[in-house]
Amino acid sequence: MLASKYLLAYIALMKNTDKQKQSRKSTEVRQVEIVDAAMKILTVEGARQFTADRLGAEVGLASGSIFRHFSSMEEILDSVVDRIEEIIFADFPPQADNPLESLRLFFEARVQAIVEHPEVSKLLLTSILIPNGNNSDRERRLTEFKLRSRHFVKDCLKQAKTDGLLSRDVSHEESSVLILGAIYAVGHMAIGVTQNRTDRDLIKRIWNLLERSLTNRG
């Protein structure tokens, strides 16, 4: 009887252990949660609140458990940069029959990315991810993201000019500044507007205005 009691207790213990294992999230899932939490904390609360304690509280882990999934806070910041790239360069570069159509697809996708992930532009446009300016690789990558976007816009405008799609007096340099500025302005203006259809309609209307100014279409 005593042996049976121990056996039953052992079986119950193993069942509980299996349930815990099943409910325990994988490192991949936890890494995504931690990175998303890091982006939120950095942009909403500031770099000083970017601590293991604060991250743990946000994702429901003890602070020490954060380092089961990342080796250091610096690695988390590097992963934030990876996440930014994943968000803003999804389906990049867009493919279309002409450069203006490619530019429209880029404009709409990038504005929508900012609407859905408003923390991204703040992380790109500030030095939050480079505390004390001590990570040249992270800074280099963020700069490369901006240049990649800028070069794409300029190349589309140059090709559109060559193809006769732009007005004669339109400069691709000045137009690229207009388009890139509109992306950030419209993206942040659309935040807080009723999602989905309203956002998409607003983005399309702004692009139509930009396209008319580039082509003098009535």
C-alpha positions in Angstrom: 0.0 0.0 0.0 2.8 2.4 0.9 4.5 1.6 -2.4 1.3 2.3 -4.2 0.9 5.7 -2.5 4.4 6.7 -3.5 3.7 5.5 -7.1 0.5 7.5 -7.3 2.3 10.6 -5.9 5.1 10.2 -8.4 2.6 9.9 -11.3 0.7 13.0 -10.1 4.0 14.9 -9.9 5.0 13.9 -13.4 1.6 15.0 -14.7 2.0 18.4 -13.1 5.5 18.7 -14.5 4.2 17.9 -18.0 1.5 20.6 -17.7 4.1 23.1 -16.6 6.3 22.2 -19.5 3.4 22.6 -21.9 2.4 26.0 -20.5 6.0 27.3 -20.5 6.6 29.5 -23.5 9.5 28.7 -25.9 12.5 31.0 -26.0 11.5 32.2 -29.4 8.1 33.3 -28.1 9.6 34.9 -25.1 12.2 36.8 -27.2 9.5 38.3 -29.3 7.6 39.4 -26.1 10.7 40.8 -24.6 11.7 42.8 -27.7 8.2 44.2 -28.1 8.2 45.2 -24.5 11.6 46.8 -24.9 10.3 48.9 -27.8 7.3 50.0 -25.7 9.4 50.9 -22.6 12.0 52.8 -24.6 9.6 55.0 -26.5 6.9 55.5 -23.8 8.9 55.6 -20.6 12.4 56.4 -21.8 15.8 54.8 -21.7 16.2 55.1 -17.9 13.3 52.7 -17.5 14.9 50.1 -19.8 15.9 47.7 -17.0 15.6 43.9 -16.5 13.2 44.6 -13.6 10.9 46.7 -15.8 11.1 44.2 -18.7 10.3 41.4 -16.4 7.3 43.2 -15.0 6.1 43.9 -18.6 6.3 40.3 -19.8 5.5 38.5 -16.5 9.0 37.2 -15.7 11.4 37.6 -12.9 14.2 40.0 -13.9 16.8 37.2 -13.8 14.7 35.1 -16.2 15.1 37.7 -18.9 18.7 36.4 -19.3 17.6 32.9 -20.1 16.4 34.3 -23.4 19.0 37.0 -24.0 22.7 37.1 -22.9 22.6 40.9 -22.0 20.5 44.1 -22.3 22.7 45.0 -25.2 21.6 41.9 -27.1 18.0 43.0 -26.5 18.8 46.4 -28.1 20.4 44.6 -31.0 17.2 42.5 -31.4 15.1 45.7 -31.3 17.1 46.9 -34.4 16.4 43.5 -36.0 12.7 44.0 -35.3 12.6 47.5 -36.8 14.2 46.2 -40.0 11.6 43.4 -40.1 8.8 45.9 -39.7 9.8 48.6 -42.1 11.3 46.4 -44.9 8.5 43.8 -45.0 8.0 43.0 -48.8 10.7 45.4 -49.8 11.3 46.5 -52.4 7.8 46.6 -53.9 7.5 45.3 -57.4 5.3 47.1 -60.0 5.0 47.9 -63.7 6.4 51.5 -63.4 8.4 53.5 -60.8 5.6 55.6 -59.7 3.5 52.6 -58.9 6.5 51.1 -56.9 6.7 54.4 -55.0 3.0 54.3 -54.2 3.3 50.8 -52.8 6.3 51.8 -50.8 4.6 54.9 -49.4 1.4 53.1 -48.4 3.3 50.2 -46.8 5.7 52.4 -44.9 2.9 54.7 -43.6 0.9 51.7 -42.5 3.9 50.3 -40.7 4.2 53.5 -38.7 0.5 53.5 -37.9 0.7 49.9 -36.7 4.0 50.3 -34.9 4.3 54.0 -33.9 7.4 53.3 -31.7 9.4 52.5 -34.8 9.8 56.0 -36.1 10.8 57.3 -32.7 13.4 54.7 -32.4 14.7 55.5 -35.9 14.8 59.3 -35.4 16.3 59.5 -31.9 19.4 58.1 -30.2 17.5 55.9 -27.7 19.0 52.8 -29.1 22.5 54.2 -28.8 22.9 55.1 -25.2 25.9 57.4 -24.7 26.7 56.9 -28.4 28.7 53.7 -27.5 27.4 51.3 -30.1 28.7 52.2 -33.6 27.4 49.0 -35.2 23.8 49.7 -34.0 24.1 53.3 -35.2 25.5 52.1 -38.5 22.5 49.8 -39.1 20.0 52.4 -38.2 21.6 54.8 -40.6 21.6 52.2 -43.3 17.9 51.7 -42.9 17.3 55.4 -43.5 19.7 55.4 -46.5 18.1 52.3 -48.0 14.7 54.0 -47.9 16.0 57.3 -49.3 17.9 55.6 -52.1 14.8 53.7 -53.1 12.6 56.8 -53.3 15.3 58.7 -55.3 15.8 55.8 -57.7 12.1 55.6 -58.3 11.8 59.3 -59.0 14.9 59.3 -61.3 13.4 56.4 -63.3 10.0 58.1 -63.4 11.7 61.3 -64.7 13.6 59.3 -67.4 10.3 57.6 -68.4 8.6 61.0 -68.7 6.2 60.3 -65.9 7.1 63.4 -63.9 6.6 67.1 -64.7 9.6 68.8 -66.3 10.1 71.2 -63.4 10.0 68.4 -60.7 13.4 67.6 -59.0 13.9 64.1 -57.7 16.0 65.5 -54.8 13.3 67.9 -53.6 10.5 65.4 -54.3 12.3 62.7 -52.3 12.3 65.0 -49.3 8.6 65.7 -49.8 7.7 62.0 -50.0 9.8 60.9 -47.0 8.5 63.8 -44.9 5.0 62.9 -45.8 5.5 59.3 -44.8 6.3 60.3 -41.2 3.7 63.1 -41.1 0.8 61.0 -42.4 1.9 58.0 -40.3 1.7 59.9 -37.1 -1.4 61.9 -38.1 -3.2 58.6 -38.8 -2.3 57.2 -35.4 -5.5 57.4 -33.3 -7.8 57.6 -36.3 -10.2 54.7 -36.5 -8.2 51.8 -37.8 -8.2 49.8 -41.0 -10.5 51.4 -43.7 -10.1 55.0 -42.4 -6.3 54.7 -42.2 -6.0 53.1 -45.6 -8.3 55.7 -47.2 -6.4 58.5 -45.7 -3.1 57.1 -46.9 -4.4 56.7 -50.4 -5.8 60.3 -50.5 -2.5 61.7 -49.4 -0.6 59.7 -52.0 -3.0 60.9 -54.7 -2.2 64.5 -53.7 1.5 63.8 -53.9 1.3 62.1 -57.2 -0.7 65.0 -58.7 2.0 67.4 -57.5 4.7 65.3 -59.1 2.9 64.8 -62.4 0.6 67.8 -62.7 -2.3 65.5 -63.2 -5.6 67.3 -62.6 
